[in-house]
Amino acid sequence: MATQKKKTAAAGEAGTFPHKHLTSIAPLSAQDINLILDRADRYADQLAGNPAWKADVLYGRTVLIAFFENSTRTRVSFEMAAKKLGADVINLDIDTSSVSKGESLMDTVTTLDAMRPNALIIRHKEYGAPEYIAKHVKCAVVNAGDSWREHPTQALLDALTIRRAKGKIEDLTIAICGDIAHSRVAGSNIALLSKLGAKIRVIAPSFLMPEKFDYQGIETFTSMEDGLPGCDIVMMLRNQKERMDAKSIPDDETFFRRYGLTAQRLALATPGALVMHPGPMNRGVEISDEVADDPKHSLILEQVRLGIPTRMAVLDLLINK
């Protein structure tokens, strides 16, 4: 194992990752982001050549996964990433944990931290919960999604997907469409893609559009027909009905008629424009079957595949200091 570790480290990128946690995109510089993407790129190449390949650079390390919100793809992706690196992975069952007996989140987390894990991956419905936890534990904390605030590893895997498909991110015009106001994916992607020099457009009905953005130069549109021309990437989002008054949005058929991505609407974008969606998709609401399953234009399954090497890179850089 020592030989494997030395070999992997020797093949690493110049520079080190200067952050103890990954709870937000905001503190990351473009250099930090590219360091993660470069390492993820190499892991992706290794896995593409041999899906059974393992790095074992985290052999003997322990990664705890605590999801206080339901998830399938994100939880499995993190678990596979940690295991590909050789870590011991423990999934905390929240329904049978002491939290269900009335223990506070902080008492649960500090108890887990006392067991000396190397990383805690947390998903929580409370806004800012991962950042708060990171201030009270010794292990690395990775935010797997909190409220409508951030989902940093989703933005990183999206960036990797775009970079591998288009060869760059800088100067691309990227439209993020749908429920922007309640989407942590939108928040993290706007931050990350802006830092890497993309031109960001947001397309949403006024009632799903944030009042302001933290980054300059964001173009806003309330019509798909107005916003899509000239776009290289079209990123669709589902309506986060669990985070809003569902009565505030039209019925699904009406929403699809106004804001759903169809082949006709995609044709308004640049030739060769590619489609993304973080999942889970609501077909016939924000995206048509024809577009979602289009092998020429859809990157949706590629996003899922590249989530594993991206999260491998994050865990590697955070734990192997």
Secondary structure, 3 states (H helix, E strand, C coil): CHHHHHHHHHCCCCCCCCCCCECCCCCCCHHHHHHHHHHHHHHHHHHHHCCCCCCCCCCCCEEEEEECCCCCHHHHHHHHHHHHCCCEEEEECHHHCHHHHCCCHHHHHHHHHHCCCCEEEEEECCCCHHHHHHCCCCCEEEEEEECCCECHHHHHHHHHHHHHHHCCCCCCEEEEECCCCCCHHHHHHHHHHHHCCCEEEEECCHHHCCCCCCCCCCEEECCHHHHCCCCCEEEECCCCHHHCCHHHCCCHHHHHHHHCECHHHHCCCCCCCEEECCCCCCECCCECHHHHCCCCCECHHHHHHHHHHHHHHHHHHHHCC
